[in-house]
Amino acid sequence: MGFTFYIGELRVFFPYDSIYPEQYRYMCELKRALDAKGNGVLEMPTGTGKTVTLFSLITSYQWAHPEVGRLVYCTRTVPEMSKALEELRKVIDYRVQVLAAEREPVVPSEDGAQQPTGLSAGHILAVGLSARRNMCVHPEVSKEGDRERVDEMCRQLTAPWAREKAKKDSLCTHFEKYETALAHQSQLLETGIYTIEDLRAKGLESGYGWCPYYAARRLIQASSVVVLNYQYVLDPKVSLASSLGGAPTLPGARANTRGSGSSTEPSIVVFDEAHNIDDVCIEALSVKLNRQRLDQSFGNLTRLGNEVDRVKREDASRLQEEYKRLVQGLRQAGQIDEAMADQLQSPVLPEDLVSEAIPGNIRRAEHFIALLRRLVNFFRRYLHVDRAQCEGPLSVTHKMEEDAEVDSKSLKFCHERLRSLLNTLQVANLDEFTPVTKVADFVTLLGTYSQGFSIIVDPYPEAQGIYDPTLILRCLDASIAMKPLLKRYQSVVLTSGTISPLEMYPKILGMSNVVATESFSITMERKCLCPLIVTHGVDQVPISSRFSMREDPSVVMAYGNLLEELVKTVPDGVVCFFTSYRYLEQVLEKWYETGVITRVLKHKLVFIETVDVVATTYALNLYRQACDSGQGAVFLSVARGKVAEGIDFDRHYGRCVVLFGVPFQYTLSRELRARLEFLRQHYDIKESEFLNFDAMRQASQCLGRVIRSKRDYGVMIFADQRYARRDKRSKIPDWIRNFLDPGHVAMAIDVAVEAAQNFLLQMSQPYEEKKGIGASVLSPEALKEMQLEEARSLQSKAEAKTAAELGESTASKEGEPPEKRSRLRISLSD
């Protein structure tokens, strides 16, 4: 099983007997980006083996170029991580098999020569890393379902001070075995591919028994491939704990390049399903505070103050040692230089301030707590508003300096200072101090960045008439989180099945040196996709979810008529997406009143996504059971929800997907308005351009749920007249738009249903997949023949270009005056 082939000089190990043409082209573009040590944005249709393509090319590249560092593969969920590591296992197992077959057998001799093993035989070490809740094997802690509770119980068992005070039988035996293994310099695991489930199994084996979570954190430093969540790379607070190749560079920090020629690591970072990566970057650097959280922060500070007083009485030297460690830690992280470190240790103060309280002084713990109290009081006063307001960081910092008597230069150290103080006070339950931690994060970002953020005060955040003022530090610039990543790693690759338009991502993420930007079409011998744009009902009334029409009874009834006709026509599962939960509730209410739901239930069961994750998961299971039974079902969901982002409706679970409306964001949101203004001023991106881009990527993500392989098929219905416009249609991914017939762009409901019926009838016919050039699957021989044809084509183009250049040169000489040509001949004869 599997075969090898060459892309240029690179030998690629591919674990399957055949390859899709788009997989080969994807590898070529990815290799071009790696060769140039640049970045890439690549789109490949869902169900075409994107994950195995990535791993085959990059691991082969690592094998051919040992100087290339690790691959950091980022995805969203634990199931996706496990699926990726299983694909990687197939790639590496095949490589080991090929290398073993090519290696001459070693005859045992007196000097003890043996067959190569481990890394020299083609094996690698690859691990997955997730939260404690997903990896813990402690008999009591692992029973807890709440993430915060698991973290708290784990810290109470593993913190150094807790272990010193605890009795031996009350310690975590798994963590103690981990510490013992480190003390004996054990490498914990042999080379291999380890999913989170594999690590948990090792943690329960008698021969290993160590803590999977802490072992994974340790193993990633020696791994060739690491698979983890986005947050471990993008969020500076989380990435500090992940130990990804040393201390990560925090956004806004000075690069600590002393003693090293370059701060760039020869590693590769891949973000899979990266269509929403800008939103992930923004959320990682945004903080929200309200009156309740500020009140809780004040309680945290009171408790910290009492704890500091107790420690001063019992062990005063501990606080002084804690401050020295803090300064050393900041210097190593590159946040302060030597001069700043010395100034923090021995502040040079003006003579008129020596006898007064120093604003922003963080040298002593009690002074730092007093600083946080003044900040909390300032935010309390700042929240006393009766109308929404929006300001920039510099404006708020200036008010803070004057009102709270705070030195703005010390704000950027608040997060690190608080973390160090909690560690010194030996606080195990850090989640109780989440409110004051949020305040420290807020002021740290405020003191670090002068632009790219907006401070928004909204007295009615839920738009329900309830006065609950909220203070939001909103990141507006996604490139802030990406810049340290782009600076640190050699290549960063964004990839997804729905990441169109490609040119927008480098712009809003600040990506330079983008070598490869390509959207690959899906090659099919038969038309497996049937996209339809429905613009009006049977009575020719336009249909749309735009605000001015969404409550129009004729539009709601037209949508109901479309669903009624589809459940009569489409077998198995039908998935419907609405633009928001509120719109879904409005339409359902009208459908119940008019009997649409009753008529639909005569043909299929109906299930609904809600904001409750548990209820939605239960509804999904019942939906799949209904489809398996042959009755079929309808699942009503919401764009931007859990189902739209992470649930696949492949095969009979989704023969048709309907998108009711265009999923625009709530355009009156103050956070969105602030971001749109920032994009317009700094990136020259118009408001309509970004809103259309964002809406269409969400629409593409919804529609892509139903196609998960080349053998799959489904109907995709865009139910809104605005999809017929060029500015919307052009942003649909190429692999969907290529199947959109000109006659399917502006359809009535009855015509669209008939087209769907004919398509499904055609797809139900027996089909045998072909192989070879021109087919959707390439055998090894067909791939070689295709490569030869491409090489001949490139050669002929090069020869034609050379001939054209020579022809232009000859023509230019013939156009010269005769006396000039004669002088040229004389000079040549001389």
N, C-alpha and C positions, 0 to 999 in steps of 0.2 A: 504494500500500500504506500503510495506517495512516489514522487520523482524529484529529481534535481534539474535545474536549468540555470543558465547564465544570463545576467543582465549586465552587459559590458564585461568587466573582469570579475564581477561578484557572482559567486555560486550561491544560489538560493535553494534552501531545503524546504520543500512543500509537502505536507503530509497526506495529500489526497491524490488520487490517480488522474484527476483532470482539474482544469483550472478555467475560470471564467475569463473572457477577454478583458473585462473591466478590472478584474483583480490584477492581471498582468500590467495594464496601463497604470493602475494605482501604484503598484510597486515601482514602476519606472519613475513616476513623479516624486515619490517619497525618497527614492535613492538620490535623485537629483538635488533635493533639498539637503540631504545628509552630506553629500559630497561637497556642497557649497558651504556647509556649516551654517545653514540658514534656517528660516522658519517656513511653515507651510499651512495652507488652509485647503482641505480636501473634502469633497462631498462624494460619497458613493451610496447608491440606493440601499435601502434596508433589505436584508435577506440575501446579500451577495457575498457574504463571507468577509466582511471588513476586518473583523478581529483577527482571524487566522492570517489574513494577508499582512496586516501590520506586524504580527509577531514573526511570521516567516521571514519577512524582509529585514526587520531590525535585528533579530537574533543572528541571522546570517551575516549581517553587516558587523555586528559585534565580534563574531567568530573570525571574520576576515580582517578586522581592524581591532586588535586587542587594546589599542590606546583609547578606544571609545568607552566611555563610562557606562553607568547603569541606565536602564530604561525605567522611567517612572510613568506608569500607565494609570491615568486617573479616570474614574468612572463614578456613577452616582449612588448605586445601591449595592448591598451585600450580594444578592443573587447575580447581579451583573459582574461583580468581582469574581465570584466562583466560576461563572461561565467562562470568563476570560482566562482564568488560570487553567481550566480544563483544556481549552484550545491551545494554550501554551504548552501544556504537557504533551499533547499530540505532536506538536512541532519538534520539541526536544527529543522525545522518544524516537521519532523517525530519524532525526539527525544522528543520534547515538547508534542506531541500527545501521545506517549507511556507513558511518565511519568505521564501525567494527567490521563490516563486510569488506571494506577496502583495505583494512590493515592486515599486514601479513601476520599469521599466527606466530607467537613467540614460543620457541621451544625451551622448556625449563632447562636451566643450566646451573652450574655450580655457583655462579655469582648471584643467583636468585632473581634473574630477570623475569618480569611478569607482564601481563597485559596491562595497558594503561587504564586507569580508572579515574573517576571524578571529573574535574574540569578538563583534563587532557583528553578524555574520551568523548568530549562533547556535552557532558552534563553541565547544568548551571544550578545556582541556588536562586529560587524565586519564592517570595512570600506575599501574602495579603495581610493588610493591617486594617482593623476596624476599631470601634469603640469597645470599652470594657464589657458593656452589656452583651455584645455579640460574641465575646471571646472567653468570658469567665467560665471556669470549671469548678469553682469552690462550691461545695455541696449546699451551703446556705445562701451565699451571695447570688449565685446563678439563678436561684428561684425568683428573685425580685424582677419585676417587669419594668420598673421605672428606671430610666437611665441615671437620673440624679441620685437615686437611692443606691444603685449599684456602685457609682463612683464614690459615694460617701463611705459605704461599708468597706470598699476596697482600700481606701486611704487609711481607715481606722486599723486595718490589719497590716498594711505594708509601710506606713510612715516610719522612719527610723526611730523617732522618739516613742512611738506606740509599740514598736518591737522591743525596745529596751525595757519598757515598763511591764509588758504583758508576760504572762506565764507561757511556758513552752507549748502546752497543750491548747492554748487559745490562739496561736499564730496560724497564718495561712501556710499549710504545708507545701502548696504548689509554689508560692513565692520563695519560701525558704530553700526549696530544691533548686530554684532558679539562681538564688544567691550563691548556693554551694557550687553549682556548676560554673559560675563566673569565677569563684575563688580558685577553682582548680583549672582555670583557663580552658574549659571545655568549649568546643565549637557548637554545642547544643544539638546541631543537626548535620547530617550528611547532605551532600548536594542533592537537589531534587526540587520538585514543584509542590508547594504546600498551600492549599486553600485554607480558609479559616476553619472549615470543618476538619481538615487534616491536622491542623495545629491543636485544635481542641481534643482530637483523638490522642495525639501525642501527650497532651497534658494529663490524660486519664490513664496512660499506660504506665505500668510499674517501672519499666526501664528508663522512662523519661520523667514524667510526672511534674514538670515545671509549669509555671504560669504561662499560658499561650500569649497573653497580651504583652507582658514584659519581654518574653522571648522574641516575639515578632518585632518589637521596637528595637531590640538588640540586633536581630538578624538582618534587618534592612540595610544596615551599614556594610554588610558583606555580600549583599545580594546583587545579582546581575540584573534582575527584573523585580520591581516592586509594584504591586497593584493596590491602590488605596482610593479613598474618597477625595473629591476636589478640595475639601476644607484643609486637608493636611498639607496642601501646597499653596493655596491662595490666602488662607486666613493666617496672618502673622502670629496670632496668639496660639493657634493650634499647631502650626508648623514648628514652633520652637520645641514642642514636646515630641515631635515625630522623629527627631534625630536623622533627618534626611541628609546624610553626607556632611555632618558637621552643623555648626550654627547657621541657620538660614539668615539671609539679609532681610531685616525688617524694612518695610516701606518707609522712606524718608531718612533711613540711616546712612551714615557715611560708610563707604566701602573701606574695609580695613585691609589695605593692600600692602602693609608693611611686611617685608620679608618674603613676598611672593610676587612673581612676575605678572600674573594675571589672575583675576578673580573669577574667570569663566571656567566652569566645569565641563569636561567633554562628555556630558550626559545628555540624554534625549528625554523630553517630557511630551507625552501624548495625552490630550484631553479628548476622550471619546464622548459621544453625544453632547458636543460642545455648542449646540445651537443657542443655549441660554447662558453661556459662560459670562457674558457681561453682567447679567443680573446676579450671578453668584459672586462676582467680584464686588459689586456694589453692596450687596447684603453683608459681605464679610467685613466691610468697613463702615457700616451704618449702625447707629445706636439710638434707642428710644428710651425716654424717661417720662414718667408721669408723677403726680403728687403721691400716689401710694408707694412707688418705688423710692422716691426721695425720703419719705417718712421712714421706710425700712432702712434706708442708708444711714439715717441719723441714729437709728437703733443699733446698727452694726458698728458705727463709730463709738458710741457709748460703751459697747461691749469691748471693743478693741482698746479703748482708753483704760478701762478697768484692768484688762489683761496686761497692758504695758506697765501699769502701776504695780501689779503683783510681781511681774518678772523683775522690775527694778529693785524690789525689796529682796527677792530671793536670789537672783542671778543677774546683776547689773552688767557684767562683762558680756553677756550674751547679746545685748542690744548693740554694744559697740562693735563686736565682731561682725554682727549682721550688717552694719553699715559699710564696713570695709569690704565685705564680700559683694555688696551691692555695687560699689564703685568699680571693683575689679570685673564684675560681670558685665557692666555697661561698656567698659573699655574693650573687653573681648568681643562683644557684639558689634563693635564699630559705631555705637551711637554717640560716644564722646571720645575725644582725642586725649592725648597725654595732658595737655594744658588744662582742659576742662576737668579731667579727673583730679589733677592737683588742686584746682580751684574748689572743687566740691569737698575735698578733704580738708583744706585750709582756706576757707573763703576770705577773699580780700574785700573788706567792707569799708565804705566811706565812714569817716570819723563821726559824722552826725547820725549814723544809724547803728553805731556799736551798742548803744544803751537801749535800743528799741527792738521790738519784735521784727524779725527779718521776713519780709514778704516772700513766700514761696520757699522758705528754708526747709530742706528735706534731710538735714543732717541727723536730727534726733527724731525718734519715733513720735514723741508727744507733739513736736512741732508739725510733723507731717499730718498727724490726725487733726490738729487744729486747722491746718490748711484745707483739708477735705471738708471740715465742718463749715468753714467760710464759703467754700464752693457750693455745698449743698444748700446753705441759706440763700446764696445768690440765685441759684436755680429756682428755689421756692418763690422768691420775689419775682423772678423773670417770668414765671408761669401765671402771674396774676394779670391776665389779659381777657378782654371781651371780644376781640376780633383776631383773626389769623394774621401773622406777620412772618416775614422771611428776611434773614440777614446773612451776611457773609461772615467767615471765621474772624477776620480782622476786627470787624465792628463789635462782635460779641466779646472778643478778647480784650479790647480796649475798655468796654464797660466793666468787664470782670476785674481788670487792674484797678479801675477807679473805685468801684463799688465794694469789692471784696478785699482790696489791698493784697492782690496776688501778683507775684512776679511771673509773667507769662513764660519766661525762659525755663522755669522749673516744671511747667505743666507736662512737657513731653516725657518726663521721667516718672509720672504718677503711677502708670500701670506696673512698671518694673519695681518701683518702690513698694507698692502695696503687696505685690506678689512675694517680695522678699520679707516683708513684715509678717505676713500670714505664715510663712515658712518658719520664721524665727519664733513666733508665738506658738508654733506647733499646732496649728489649726488643721484638724483632719477633715471636718465637714465644710469644705469650701463653698458648697452650694448655698449654705445659709448666708454667705457674704456676697452672693451674686449682686444684690442691689448696689452696694458700695463699689463692687468691681465694675459695674456698668458705668458708674459715675467716673471712676478712674479711666476707663476706656474712652469715655466721652471727652474728658479734658486732655487726655494724651493725644488724641487725634486733633483736637482743637489747637493744641500748642505746636503740633508738628507741621500742619499744612495751612498755608495761607490762601489757597484756592483749590477748586475741585470739590468743595463741600458747601453745603447750605444748612443754616440752622433755621428750622421751621417750628413755630408755635401754633398749634391748632387747638382752639378751645372746644371744638365739637368734632373729634376725630372720626367718630362712627356715623356721623351724619344722621343721628336719630334724636337730636334735640337734647341730649344729655350732656351737661357741662362737665367735661373731664379733660382739662387742658393737657396736651401732650407735647413734650419737647423732643424734636427729632434732629439728630445730626445726620444728615443724609449725604452720602457720597454720591457725587454726580459724574465722576470720571472713573470709568472702569479700568483705565490704563494705570491708575495708581497701584492697584494690586498686582498688575501684570508686569510692570517695569522691573521690579527686582528679579522676577522669574526670567524675563528675557535677557537681563544682564548677566544672570548667574549661569544659565544653562546654554549649551552650544546650539541646540535646536529645540524649538517648541512647535508642535504640530496640533492643529485643531481639526477635528474630523467629526462628521455626523452624516446621517442619511438625509437630513433636512437642514442645511446650513446656508441656503441661498438667501439673498445675494452675497456671494463670497467677498466682494470688494468692501463691504461695510465693516466686516470684523477687524481687519488690520487697522482701519481708520479709528474706530472707537476704542480699540485695545492698545493703541500706540505701538503696534508691531512694525518694526523695520526689518530690512533684509529678508523680505518675504519672497522666497525663490519659487515656490510652487503654489499656485491657486488654480484648482481645476475641479470641475463638476463632471462626473462620469455618468454616462447614460447606461441604462440596463439593457443588455442584449437579450432579446427573446425571439424565439422562432414563431411564436404565436402571441397575439395581443392579449396579455394577461391583465392589463389595467384598462378600466373604462371610466375616465374622468368625464363628468357631465356638469355643465354650468346651467342651473335652472334660474331663470330671471323673472318668470311670471307664471301665474296660475292658469287654469283652464279658461277662466273668464278674461284673460289677458291683463289682469291687475298685477302691477309690479310687486315683487316680494323683496323685502329687505329688513334687516334688524336695526337700521339706523334709528336714532332716537325719535325722530319725528313720525316714524311709521310703526314702531314696535308695538304700540297699543292699538293699532288699526285692526278691527275685527276681521276684515277681509284678508289681511296678511296672516293672522293667526290661523284662520280657517284654511288658507292655502297651504300653510305648513302642515296642518293636520291632514289635509287631503293627500299631500305627498306621502306622509307616513302611512296612511291607510292603504294607499295603492302599493307601496313597497312591501308591506307585510303580506299582501296577497301574492306578490310576484317573487320575492327573494326567499330562497330556502335558508334554513338555519338561522344564523345570527345577524342582526342589524344593529349597528352602533350609531348613536346620534350625539352630536356635540352642540351645546349652546354656548353663547358668548359669556354668560355669567350665571351664578346661582340665582340671582334675582330674576333674570330673564327666564330661566328655566321654570321657576316657581310661577311667574306670571302666565307663561304659555300653558303649563299644566293645569292651572286653575281654569283657564278658558276651555281647554280640551275636556276637562271633567264636566263643565257646565253644558257643553255642546254635544257630549256623547262620543267624542273622538276616541277617548281611552276605552270606552265600552266596546266600540267596534273593533279597535285594534286587538283587544283581549280575546276576541273570537278566533283570532288566528295565531297570536303569539303572546307569551307572558311578557310583562313589562317590569323592568328593574331600574332603580334610580340611584345615581351617585349623590351622596350628601357630604356635608363638611365633617361628619363623624367617620374617622378612618375605619373603625371596627365595623360599623354598619355597612360601609361601602365594600369592605373585604367580604363580608357575609353575602351581600347582594351579588358580587362577582362570582362567588362559588356557586350560588344558585343559578345564575345565568349560564354558567358553563354546563351545569347538570342538565338544564333545559335544552341546551344545544346538543349535548351528547345523547339525549333521549330521542332526538329526531323532531321534536316539536318546534324547536327554534325559540328565539326570544328577542326582545328589544332592550337595549341598555341605553338609558338617557344619561348623558354625562356632560361635563363642563370643560371647555378649553382652559388651559393653564392649571387644571386640577391634577389630582394624583393619577387618575386613569389615563389622561391625555399624555402624561409624561413617562409612565413606566409600565403600562400594561399592554401586552400584545394580544391582538385578536386575530391570530393566524388561523388558516384553514376554515373549518365550518363555524368557528366562533365569530367570524366577521366577513361575511360575503358582501356586505354593503356598509359603507360609512357615509353619514349625512352630516354636513356642517351647516346648521341653521344660523346664518348671519356671518359677519366678519368680526373676528375676536379682537377688536381694538381695546386698548387699555381705557380706563376711566379718565377721560381727558381733562376733567375738572380737578383731578388730584393735584394738590399743591406740590407734592414730591415730583410728580411727572412734569408739571409745568416748570419747575426749577431745573430739572435735567434737560428738558427741551431747550430752554434758554441757554444753558451752558453749552450744549452741542452746537447751537447756532452760532454762538460767539467764538468758540475755540476751534471747532472743526468744520464750520461752514456747512453744517447739515441742517437742511430745512425741517421744520416741524412736520410737515406732511410726509416728507421722505422717510423720517425715522418711524413715524406712526404706521405707515404702510409696511415698512420693513418688518417691524415688530409683529404686526397683525398677521402678515403672510407667513412668517416663520412658525407662528403658533398654529395657523391653519394647516400648514404642511405637516407639522408634527402630529396633528389629529388624524389627518388622512393617511399618513404613513403607518398607522397602527395595524392596518388590515393586510398588508403585504409583508411577509417575513421570509419568503424564499421565492425562487424562480418558478417553483411548481405551484405556488399559491396564485390565487386570482381574486379579484374583487372589484366592486363598483364604487367610485368616489364621486359624491354629489356635492357641489358647491351651491348651496341654496341661498343666493343673494344676487340681485342684479348688478351689484358693484364688482363682482368677480369678472364680469364681461369686459370691464374697462382694462385698457392696456397697462396702466400703472399697477394694477393688482395682478393681472395675468402674467406679466413679465417676471414677477417675483416668485412664481411657483417653480419648484426645483425642475431642472431640465428633464430628469428621468420620469417625471409625471407629465410635464407639458408636452413631451414628444409624442405621447399617446392621446393628446387632446385633438380630436378631429375638428376641422373648421365648422362643421355642421352641428357640433355639440357645445357651441360657445354661448348661445342665447336660446334656451329651450323652454318650452312650456312643460308643465308637470306631466301631462299625459304623454307627450312625445318622449320625455326623458324616461318615464317608466317603461315605455315600449322598447326604447333602446337598451335599457338595462335587462329587460326580459330576453331580448335577442342575444345579447352578450352572454348571459348566464346559460342559455341554451347551447350556444356554441362551445362554451368552456366545459360543458358536461360531456362532450364527446371524448372517446378514448384518444390518448396522446402518448407518443413515444419520443423521448428526448434524443436528439441527434448530436453527433460529435463531429468535429472537424472545422476547417476554415469556413467562416460564414455562419457557423452554428453558435448557439449560446454557450456551449461547453467545448473546451479545447483539450484534446488528448496531448500527451507529450510530443508525439510526432507532428500534430497539427500546430502546436506552439512553435516548434523549430521551423516549420515551413513558413509560418506567419512572420517570425523574426527574420528569416532570409528575405522574404518579400519586402519587409520594411527596410532592411539594409539596402536592397537593390533600389528601392524607391528613393531613399536618401541620397544614394550615390548618383542616381540619374538627375535628381534635383541639383546636386552640387555641380555636376558636369554642365547642366543647362545654365546655371548661374555663372560659371566660369566662362562659358561660350558667350553669354550675353555681355559680360564685362569686356571680353576681347573685342566683340563686335562694336561696342560703344567706343572703345579706344581707337579702333581702325576708322570708324566713321568720323571721329573728331579729327584724326590726322588728315583724312581726305577733304575735310572741310577747310583746311588751312590754305592760305594763299600759295601759289606756285613758287614765288621767290623764297618763302619761308621753308618749303619742303626742299628746295635745291640747296639752301644754306645748310639744312640738316644733313643732306647727303654728303656735302663737302666736308662737314665737320666729322662725320663718321669715317670717311675715307682717310682723313688725316690721322 
